[in-house]
Every structure is written in structure tokens, then in C-alpha cells.
Amino acid sequence: TACYFFVGGVCGGTPSAKSTPGNYGILDNCVNKGNVTYTYLSGGSGAYPNIGGVVAYVEGTITNVENFGNILQDNRMGTADATWTNSNVGGIAGYVSISAANGKNHGTITVKGNYAGGTAGNRGSANTSSSAWAGCIGKVGPYSGGTNKNLFENFENDANLEITPNTVTMTPNSYFAGVIGYATG
């Protein structure tokens, strides 16, 4: 069974659906100073975590945001059957679909333990087999590639990414970056 997680320092997220209007959710002038942690303690597969210092998931835009808290994604299972599908983690946001401007991250991003970019049924289909971790925003752009014109500008990250994968369950498509991990559109 798929489990969707939206963990953010200010907002978990806006409703997500392929039919969501392009301006669904606007976050402006938000600051997070607390740590944000997602610990996956139980077994199974199909957890879709989105984690961000300010917001986890936005089908819309974010502007003028700043994060001071540390971000931790931790899988303590230590077994190959505990998979994370399409994980999106960022110091500011895990995923933003339309646009984002003027953001700063000062919190360290730490990913520990086993993770995978796709469960058996999803591995390699569309973008469900890719996971992205970044200092500012894990993944940006339309959910399915689309033709939307997206603008992501003026972001700064002065914190470290600390990634400790398990090579047995490592995702087939992993993206790590100081500012934006993966972009579509």
C-alpha cells in the first residue's frame, strides 16, 4: 500500500493531483527555525516522502522563504524491503510544481539508511523511479513533465548535504545538488 508523507517546517503541503490547477497553493514570506525530521520505522514498501524545511509539497509557488532548521530523512529499518519511492527532500521545499523565487537555506540536509527510488511496480515508469535531495528544493517543475513554463530563481544554500545510502537499495535515478536536485518542464 502506498503511503504519502508531507513533512514541512511551516506547511506540509497543498493538495496534490494531476488535475490540480497551476496556481494551487502560494506560500510567501515564510521562515522556519525548527528542525524537520522524518523517521521511517516500519517495514514495507511504497512510502512517498516529501520533506522540506519550509514546505514539503506545493502544487503552486513559493516566494521569499528561508530555512534555518536541519532536515533529516532517516530509515532505521536497515532492510531491503523498506523502500522510499520518489523521495523529494530540500532545505526549503521537497517539491514545487510551478515557480519559486528568493529563498535561502542554512540547515544541513541529512539522509540516512536504505532507500530506493521505486517500488517493484513503479521502478522505471515515468518519473516515479527518481528521487531528489537538495540544499534548497529537491524537485521542481510539472509533475509529469508537461509544457508549463516554470521559473525558479534567486536561491542560496550555505549548508551541507550528508547522504549515507545503502548501495543494495540505492535508487536507479538519484539526484543530489546544492540548490535544485531535479527539474522537469
C-alpha positions as CSV (number, residue, x, y, z in Angstrom):
1,T,0.0,0.0,0.0
2,A,1.4,3.4,-0.9
3,C,1.8,5.9,1.9
4,Y,2.3,9.6,1.1
5,F,4.1,11.8,3.7
6,F,4.3,15.6,3.6
7,V,6.5,16.9,6.3
8,G,7.4,20.6,6.4
9,G,8.6,23.2,9.0
10,V,5.8,25.7,8.1
11,C,3.4,23.7,5.9
12,G,3.1,20.0,5.0
13,G,1.7,20.8,1.6
14,T,-1.1,21.8,-0.7
15,P,-3.4,19.1,-2.2
16,S,-1.7,17.1,-4.9
17,A,-3.3,15.7,-8.0
18,K,-2.5,15.6,-11.7
19,S,-5.6,17.7,-12.3
20,T,-4.7,20.4,-9.8
21,P,-4.8,24.0,-11.2
22,G,-1.4,25.6,-11.9
23,N,-1.7,28.2,-9.1
24,Y,-3.0,25.9,-6.4
25,G,-1.0,27.0,-3.3
26,I,1.0,30.1,-2.7
27,L,3.4,30.4,0.2
28,D,5.0,33.8,0.7
29,N,7.3,35.4,3.4
30,C,7.7,32.2,5.5
31,V,10.6,31.4,7.8
32,N,11.4,28.1,9.6
33,K,13.8,27.9,12.5
34,G,13.0,24.4,13.7
35,N,14.4,21.0,12.7
36,V,12.3,18.8,10.4
37,T,12.7,15.0,10.8
38,Y,11.1,12.1,9.0
39,T,12.0,8.7,10.5
40,Y,10.7,5.6,8.7
41,L,10.4,2.9,11.4
42,S,8.2,0.3,9.9
43,G,8.7,-2.2,7.1
44,G,7.0,-2.5,3.7
45,S,7.4,-0.5,0.5
46,G,5.8,2.4,-1.3
47,A,6.4,5.3,1.1
48,Y,6.4,8.6,-0.9
49,P,8.1,11.1,1.4
50,N,8.2,14.8,0.6
51,I,10.2,16.8,3.2
52,G,11.1,20.4,3.3
53,G,12.4,23.0,5.8
54,V,9.6,25.4,4.9
55,V,7.1,23.2,2.9
56,A,7.1,19.6,1.8
57,Y,4.9,19.7,-1.4
58,V,3.4,22.6,-3.3
59,E,1.3,22.5,-6.5
60,G,1.9,26.2,-7.0
61,T,4.5,28.7,-6.0
62,I,6.7,29.8,-3.1
63,T,8.4,33.2,-2.7
64,N,10.6,34.9,-0.1
65,V,11.3,31.9,2.1
66,E,14.1,31.0,4.5
67,N,15.0,27.9,6.5
68,F,17.4,27.7,9.4
69,G,16.4,24.2,10.7
70,N,18.2,21.0,9.9
71,I,16.5,18.3,7.7
72,L,16.8,14.6,8.5
73,Q,15.3,11.7,6.5
74,D,16.1,8.5,8.4
75,N,15.2,4.9,7.6
76,R,16.0,2.8,10.6
77,M,14.7,-0.4,9.2
78,G,18.1,-1.5,7.7
79,T,16.3,-4.0,5.4
80,A,16.0,-4.1,1.7
81,D,12.2,-4.3,1.7
82,A,11.7,-0.8,3.2
83,T,11.7,1.4,0.1
84,W,11.1,5.1,-0.4
85,T,9.6,5.8,-3.8
86,N,10.0,9.2,-5.5
87,S,11.5,10.8,-2.4
88,N,11.8,14.6,-2.6
89,V,13.8,16.4,0.1
90,G,15.0,20.0,0.3
91,G,16.2,22.5,2.8
92,I,13.4,24.8,1.7
93,A,10.9,22.5,-0.1
94,G,10.7,18.9,-1.2
95,Y,8.7,19.6,-4.4
96,V,7.4,22.7,-6.1
97,S,5.4,22.4,-9.3
98,I,5.1,26.0,-10.8
99,S,7.6,28.5,-9.6
100,A,9.8,29.6,-6.7
101,A,11.9,32.8,-6.0
102,N,14.0,34.3,-3.3
103,G,14.9,31.5,-0.9
104,K,17.8,30.8,1.4
105,N,18.7,27.6,3.3
106,H,21.0,27.4,6.2
107,G,20.1,24.0,7.6
108,T,22.0,20.8,6.9
109,I,20.3,18.1,4.8
110,T,21.0,14.5,6.2
111,V,19.7,11.3,4.6
112,K,20.5,8.0,6.4
113,G,19.8,4.4,5.8
114,N,18.3,2.4,2.9
115,Y,16.2,4.0,0.3
116,A,15.0,3.2,-3.2
117,G,13.6,5.3,-6.0
118,G,10.9,2.9,-7.0
119,T,8.9,0.0,-5.7
120,A,8.7,-3.1,-7.9
121,G,5.6,-1.9,-9.6
122,N,6.8,1.6,-10.2
123,R,10.5,1.3,-10.9
124,G,11.3,2.9,-14.2
125,S,7.8,4.2,-15.1
126,A,7.6,8.0,-15.8
127,N,9.4,9.9,-13.0
128,T,8.4,7.6,-10.2
129,S,11.7,5.9,-10.2
130,S,13.7,9.1,-9.4
131,S,14.4,10.7,-6.0
132,A,15.9,14.1,-5.4
133,W,17.7,15.6,-2.5
134,A,19.0,19.2,-2.5
135,G,20.0,22.1,-0.4
136,C,17.1,24.3,-1.5
137,I,14.4,22.3,-3.5
138,G,14.5,18.6,-4.1
139,K,12.4,18.6,-7.3
140,V,10.8,21.4,-9.4
141,G,8.5,21.6,-12.4
142,P,5.3,19.9,-13.6
143,Y,4.5,16.5,-12.1
144,S,4.5,14.7,-15.5
145,G,7.0,16.7,-17.5
146,G,4.4,18.9,-19.2
147,T,5.0,22.0,-21.2
148,N,4.5,24.6,-18.5
149,K,6.9,27.4,-18.4
150,N,8.5,27.3,-14.9
151,L,10.7,29.9,-13.2
152,F,13.0,29.1,-10.3
153,E,15.3,31.9,-9.4
154,N,17.5,33.5,-6.7
155,F,18.1,30.6,-4.3
156,E,21.1,30.2,-2.0
157,N,22.3,27.3,0.1
158,D,25.1,27.5,2.6
159,A,24.6,24.2,4.3
160,N,25.9,20.7,3.7
161,L,24.2,17.6,2.1
162,E,25.1,14.5,4.1
163,I,23.9,11.4,2.2
164,T,24.6,7.8,3.5
165,P,22.9,5.4,1.1
166,N,22.8,1.6,1.2
167,T,24.2,0.5,-2.2
168,V,21.9,-2.5,-2.3
169,T,18.7,-0.5,-2.4
170,M,20.0,2.7,-4.0
171,T,17.5,4.2,-6.4
172,P,18.3,3.8,-10.1
173,N,17.9,7.6,-10.6
174,S,19.2,9.7,-7.7
175,Y,19.7,13.4,-7.9
176,F,21.8,15.4,-5.3
177,A,22.5,19.1,-5.6
178,G,23.4,22.1,-3.6
179,V,20.4,24.1,-4.9
180,I,17.9,22.1,-7.0
181,G,18.1,18.4,-7.3
182,Y,15.9,17.6,-10.4
183,A,13.9,19.8,-12.8
184,T,11.2,19.0,-15.3
185,G,9.5,21.3,-17.8
